[in-house]
Amino acid sequence: MAGYAQTVTGIVPVEALGATLMHEHILCDLRAPSEDPSTGDAPITMANRFETDYFQNRNPANMVLDEDDVALHELRDFKAAGGGTIVELTIGGLVPQPLRLAALSESAGISVVMGAGYYVDAYLSDTIRAADIDELEQQIETQLTDGAWGTGVRAGVIGEIGCSWPLAASERRILEAAVRVQRSTGAALTIHPGRDEDAPAEIARIVANAGADPSRTIFCHMDRTIFDRGRLVELLDQGFVLEWDFFGIETSQYWMAGVDLDLPTDYMRLDLIGDLMAMGYRQQIAISQDICTRTRLTSYGGHGYAHLLRHVAPLMRRRGWRDSDIDQLLVKTPARLLGFHSGPVQS
């Protein structure tokens, strides 16, 4: 675990990261840009809590994380459970707020690694949508090397780079620009694939042709994307990292309109991940919870950032997992992915 990670408050040795969540949101706005933010909000109450969670994107109020006191409470709870670091992937289009992230990180006493880049086409400004690859490369690299979104707070990972299905032309340019930045900086790259089983394979071809390092390229949201084990193994055999980041979502009903699929439970995730680790892919798997709505926070009756540490890790042990495998998922693989041997990290 040699090297340093770049957090919103500065560089830290990767050995100091501790238990790490590889894909979360602390401050974000997931409301569709086409929606009027002043209409449709319903306060989350005991009476509508389940309905709001079951259909997470139907209540606009649920799609915004923007309360500092709530965020601080949630981060301190994560630390109390033994957590060390959260990778926060609120990027362009989702209203990133680096200065507030840095303040929350300091107050909570945990490390936060911020993402660089842009989300799916529907969330892009016309300027970014029209930008060429060279412009996008410069912007993403600047977010890592100088500071992101008009601040001096530097990102420490690229992504989650947004891809739809089918892939939009703007998304392909951003994806190829992100690979260029990975090559120049050595940063890990996290990709949000479109909601189709063919999407990751198409993206894999694009990033491979662009010269990506598969060992530092993560395909997230496997929980809702690929259900055929053969397809997973094909990506793993190419050297990519696969991420299951819906831990804590314990309903089979997927709330995204137009997508008909059954989500796995935490038990099912662990059974699949355990099998893949036994097949020799133990260093190519990442896990997280992708908290991005209020009803998944403890303050609104959800599981919170501590769920993997407080509930899933004991579940792993009850099911016969070795401590070394748990440590691989929560500590060693994140440290490998977040560490720089050279590149944007500065003292």
Secondary structure by P-SEA (a helix, b strand, c coil): ccbbbbcccccccccccccccccccccccccccccccccccccccccaaaaaaaaccccccccccccaaaaaaaaaaaaaaccccccccccccccccaaaaaaaaaaacbbbbbbbccccccccccccccccaaaaaaaaaaacccccccccbbbcccccccccccccaaaaaaaaaaaaaaaaccbbbbbbcccccaaaaaaaaaaaaaccccccccccccccccccaaaaaaaaaabbbbbbcccccccccccccccbbbbbcaaaaaaaaaaaaaacccccbbbbcccccccccccccccccccccccaaaaaaaacccaaaaaaaccaaaaaaaccccccccc
